[in-house]
Amino acid sequence: MFQPNYEYLQSAARNIEAARIPLYEHSVGYDVAEKIMNKEFAPLIWGNFEEKKEFFRNYCGCFLKLGYDTVSFELGIGGILPGGGALGGHKKGVIQTREDFEKYPFDELPELYEKAYYEIFRALHEVMPEGMKAVGGVGNGVFECVQDLTGYMDLCIMSEDDPELYADLYKKIGDVSLKIWRNFLKEFSDDFCVLRFGDDLGFKSNTLISADDIICHIIPQYKKVIDEVHRYGKPFLLHSCGCIFNVMDELIAAGIDAKHSNEDQIAPFPVWVEKYGDKIGNFGGIDTDAVCRLSKAEMKEYITDVVKKSRGHGGFAFGSGNSIPGYVPIDNYLAMNEIIREIRGE
């Protein structure tokens, strides 16, 4: 039976090539995990404490069954933002003016996060398999939280029409995020071997806002959280989709230990490894689109090539370049998993 050892993944995040290639996914959809475990359990995460524990027995069990040393799990700030939803809900942002900003209940957010999510994290703690730890924590970075309150297009307009409010929003969300993270780490840091948040800064050809704005307004807020994670002796992983090469040096300078997400149309995984493997760990490997469409033979050729080119370039963990949502064919995901486990001698 597979015996997990979270230290392999943690070593990769510290940019040390692990003796056994660790598997990593930013997330595996609950519906995917249900199919793998052949049972329905996803709704239990919102049930009572015993039901929450049963959820994690199954969700962690899915990762264990597939040969992961860690379980990926986070709960995002976006889920507790009063009036939020502009990022993914195609609705008008709740903050458009200075007046909106001044009356928004920012000070309530740390308590709202605790009330909404701490029992869930406690359930994870109770049933974590021996040898396994989690990767994740407090989801959503500063950029995503700001967009969830303003909307992307209105945020871009704000940057020109009211640059002071634009700057204040990042600072305020950064301060609140730091408070949430500080409280979280006091309670749950021992359950996590790598801490992370996701904050998609780019699209296929560039960053979503100017590199100067990311460097000025966003990365300083990241650094506060990263420094707090480091105070607990844990590495920090940034998940960010898109073409973000023009801010990578600044992200590395801010202290990220590892980075996840790759898309072949931007740059295949070996490019990231070659460019940054001497500085940070790199997580990813195969474009999620390739997982969906390649045959097993084609996938084996793809994965074997990626692993060969990644060895000797610092720490790396292998998986999809994004995540495994419900539209990924189960057989293809399992084929990817089987191929990498064969490569590591299982």
C-alpha positions in Angstrom: 0.0 0.0 0.0 1.2 3.5 -0.8 2.7 5.3 2.1 2.7 9.1 1.8 5.5 11.3 2.9 4.8 15.0 2.7 8.5 15.8 3.0 8.9 15.0 -0.7 6.5 17.7 -1.7 7.9 20.1 0.8 11.4 19.6 -0.5 10.2 20.4 -4.0 8.7 23.6 -2.7 12.1 24.4 -1.1 13.6 23.9 -4.6 15.3 20.6 -3.7 14.8 17.8 -6.2 13.0 15.1 -4.3 14.1 11.5 -4.3 10.6 10.5 -5.4 8.8 12.9 -7.8 5.9 14.3 -5.8 2.5 14.5 -7.5 0.6 17.8 -7.2 -2.7 19.3 -8.3 -3.9 22.8 -7.4 -7.3 21.2 -7.0 -9.1 18.0 -7.9 -12.8 18.6 -8.4 -15.1 17.0 -5.7 -17.1 15.4 -8.5 -13.9 13.9 -9.9 -12.9 12.6 -6.4 -16.4 11.1 -6.0 -16.0 9.1 -9.2 -12.6 7.8 -8.2 -13.9 6.8 -4.8 -17.1 5.5 -6.3 -19.3 7.3 -3.7 -21.0 10.6 -3.2 -19.6 12.6 -0.4 -19.1 16.2 -1.6 -22.1 17.7 0.2 -20.8 16.5 3.5 -18.2 19.3 3.7 -21.1 21.6 4.6 -22.7 19.2 7.1 -22.1 18.8 10.8 -18.6 18.1 12.2 -18.9 14.3 11.9 -20.0 14.7 8.3 -17.2 17.1 7.6 -14.7 14.5 8.9 -16.4 11.9 6.6 -15.9 14.2 3.7 -12.2 14.4 4.4 -11.8 10.7 4.9 -12.9 10.3 1.4 -11.3 13.4 -0.2 -7.9 12.7 1.4 -8.5 9.0 0.6 -8.7 9.9 -3.1 -5.3 11.6 -3.0 -3.9 8.7 -1.0 -5.3 6.2 -3.5 -3.6 8.0 -6.4 -0.2 8.3 -4.8 -0.1 11.8 -3.6 2.0 12.7 -0.5 -0.3 15.7 0.2 -3.9 16.8 -0.2 -4.6 20.1 -1.8 -7.1 22.2 0.1 -7.9 25.8 0.6 -10.9 28.0 1.4 -11.0 31.4 -0.2 -11.6 34.8 1.1 -13.9 35.5 -1.8 -16.4 33.2 -0.4 -17.0 35.4 2.7 -16.9 38.9 1.1 -20.2 40.7 1.7 -21.6 41.8 -1.7 -18.7 40.0 -3.5 -19.1 38.0 -6.7 -18.1 40.5 -9.3 -15.0 38.4 -10.3 -16.9 35.3 -11.3 -20.5 36.3 -11.1 -20.7 38.9 -13.9 -22.3 41.4 -11.5 -21.6 45.0 -10.7 -19.0 45.3 -8.0 -20.1 46.5 -4.6 -17.2 49.0 -4.4 -17.2 51.7 -7.1 -16.6 54.9 -5.2 -14.8 56.3 -2.1 -18.1 56.2 -0.3 -18.6 52.5 -1.1 -15.0 51.9 0.2 -15.5 53.8 3.4 -18.7 51.9 4.4 -17.5 48.4 3.4 -17.2 46.1 6.5 -13.5 45.2 6.0 -12.9 44.9 9.8 -15.5 42.1 10.0 -13.8 39.9 7.4 -11.4 38.0 9.7 -14.2 36.9 12.0 -16.5 36.0 9.0 -13.7 33.8 7.6 -13.3 32.0 11.0 -17.0 31.4 11.5 -17.4 30.1 7.9 -14.4 27.9 7.6 -12.6 27.0 10.8 -14.7 23.9 11.6 -13.9 22.6 8.2 -10.2 23.0 8.7 -10.6 21.3 12.1 -12.3 18.3 10.5 -9.3 18.0 8.1 -7.0 18.0 11.1 -8.9 15.2 12.7 -8.6 12.7 9.9 -5.4 13.6 8.0 -3.8 10.3 7.0 -0.5 9.4 8.6 2.5 10.8 6.6 0.3 13.2 4.7 -0.1 17.0 5.2 -2.1 19.6 3.2 -1.0 22.2 0.7 -3.2 25.3 0.6 -4.6 27.5 3.3 -6.4 30.8 2.8 -7.4 31.0 -0.9 -7.6 34.0 -3.1 -4.8 36.6 -3.4 -5.2 40.4 -3.3 -5.9 40.9 -7.0 -8.8 38.4 -7.0 -10.3 39.8 -3.9 -10.2 43.3 -5.2 -11.7 42.3 -8.5 -14.5 40.4 -6.6 -15.5 43.7 -5.0 -15.1 46.0 -8.0 -15.2 43.9 -11.2 -12.2 43.8 -13.6 -13.3 46.4 -16.1 -14.4 48.9 -13.4 -11.1 48.3 -11.6 -9.2 49.3 -14.7 -11.4 52.4 -15.1 -10.8 53.2 -11.4 -7.0 53.0 -12.0 -7.4 56.1 -14.2 -10.3 57.9 -12.7 -9.5 57.5 -9.0 -5.9 56.2 -8.6 -5.9 57.0 -4.9 -8.9 54.7 -4.3 -7.4 52.1 -6.6 -4.2 52.1 -4.4 -6.2 52.1 -1.2 -8.2 49.0 -2.2 -5.1 46.9 -2.6 -3.6 48.1 0.6 -6.8 47.5 2.6 -7.4 44.0 1.2 -3.7 43.3 1.8 -4.0 44.3 5.5 -7.2 42.2 5.9 -5.7 39.2 4.2 -2.7 39.4 6.5 -4.9 39.3 9.6 -6.8 36.3 8.2 -3.6 34.5 7.5 -2.1 35.3 10.9 -5.1 33.9 12.6 -5.2 30.9 10.3 -1.5 30.1 10.8 -1.9 30.2 14.6 -4.6 27.5 14.4 -3.6 25.3 11.5 0.0 25.7 10.4 1.0 22.3 11.7 -1.5 20.6 9.3 0.1 22.2 6.2 3.5 21.5 4.7 3.3 24.2 2.1 1.1 27.3 2.2 -0.3 28.9 -0.9 -2.9 31.1 -2.5 -4.0 31.5 -6.0 -4.1 34.9 -7.7 -4.3 34.8 -11.5 -2.3 37.8 -12.7 -2.2 37.1 -16.4 -3.7 35.8 -19.6 -2.1 34.2 -22.6 0.0 37.1 -23.8 0.5 39.4 -20.8 -0.5 40.4 -17.3 -4.1 41.5 -16.7 -3.0 44.9 -15.4 0.3 46.6 -16.0 3.5 45.1 -14.6 4.2 48.4 -12.8 0.8 48.2 -11.0 1.5 44.6 -10.0 4.9 45.5 -8.7 3.6 48.7 -6.9 0.3 47.6 -5.5 0.1 43.8 -5.4 3.5 42.2 -4.7 4.1 44.3 -1.5 0.8 42.8 -0.2 2.0 39.3 -1.1 5.2 39.8 0.7 3.4 40.4 4.0 1.7 37.1 3.8 4.9 35.3 2.5 6.9 36.7 5.4 4.3 35.4 7.9 4.3 32.0 6.3 8.1 31.9 6.6 7.9 32.8 10.3 6.3 29.4 10.7 9.2 27.8 8.8 7.0 26.8 5.9 7.5 27.4 2.1 5.1 29.5 0.2 3.7 28.4 -3.2 2.1 30.9 -5.6 -0.5 29.7 -8.1 -0.9 32.2 -10.9 -2.2 31.5 -14.4 -1.2 33.5 -17.4 1.9 35.1 -18.9 3.6 36.7 -16.0 7.2 36.6 -17.0 7.5 40.4 -16.7 6.9 40.2 -12.9 8.5 36.9 -12.0 11.8 38.5 -10.8 9.8 40.7 -8.4 7.7 37.8 -7.2 10.8 35.8 -6.5 12.4 38.8 -4.7 9.3 39.0 -2.6 10.1 35.5 -1.3 7.9 33.0 -3.1 9.5 29.5 -2.8 7.6 27.8 -5.6 5.2 28.6 -8.5 2.5 26.6 -10.1 0.6 26.8 -13.4 1.7 26.3 -16.9 -0.1 26.4 -20.3 1.7 25.2 -23.4 0.4 28.2 -25.4 2.3 30.5 -23.0 5.3 28.3 -22.3 5.7 24.5 -21.8 6.7 23.5 -18.3 10.3 22.9 -19.1 10.7 26.6 -20.1 9.6 27.6 -16.6 12.0 25.0 -15.1 14.9 26.2 -17.2 14.2 29.9 -16.5 13.6 29.7 -12.8 14.7 26.3 -11.5 17.9 27.8 -10.0 15.7 30.2 -7.9 12.4 28.5 -7.0 10.6 25.2 -7.1 8.3 24.6 -10.1 5.0 22.8 -9.9 3.0 21.6 -12.9 4.0 19.7 -16.0 1.3 18.8 -18.4 -1.2 21.3 -19.9 -4.7 20.4 -18.7 -5.9 20.5 -22.3 -3.4 17.8 -23.1 -4.7 15.7 -20.2 -8.1 16.0 -21.8 -7.3 15.2 -25.4 -4.1 13.0 -25.7 -4.2 9.2 -25.9 -2.3 7.4 -23.2 0.6 6.6 -25.5 0.8 10.3 -26.5 0.5 11.3 -22.9 3.3 9.0 -21.9 5.6 10.5 -24.6 4.7 14.0 -23.4 5.2 13.3 -19.7 8.4 11.4 -20.2 9.9 14.3 -22.1 8.8 16.8 -19.5 10.3 14.8 -16.6 13.6 14.3 -18.5 13.9 18.0 -19.1 12.9 18.9 -15.5 15.5 16.8 -13.8 18.5 18.6 -12.6 16.8 22.0 -12.4 15.9 22.2 -8.8 12.7 21.1 -7.1 9.7 20.1 -9.1 6.3 18.4 -8.5 4.4 16.9 -11.4 0.7 17.2 -12.3 -1.5 19.2 -14.5 -0.6 22.8 -15.3 -3.9 24.0 -13.8 -6.3 21.6 -12.1 -8.5 18.6 -12.6 -12.1 19.9 -12.9 -15.1 17.9 -13.8 -14.7 18.2 -17.5 -11.4 16.3 -17.5 -12.1 12.6 -18.6 -11.5 10.4 -15.6 -9.7 7.8 -17.6 -7.3 10.4 -18.9 -6.6 11.7 -15.4 -6.0 8.2 -14.2 -3.7 7.6 -17.2 -1.6 10.7 -16.3 -1.4 9.5 -12.8 -0.4 5.9 -13.8 2.3 7.2 -16.1 4.1 9.4 -13.6 3.9 6.6 -11.0 5.5 4.2 -13.4 8.2 6.7 -14.0 8.9 6.9 -10.3 9.1 3.1 -10.1 5.7 2.1 -8.7 
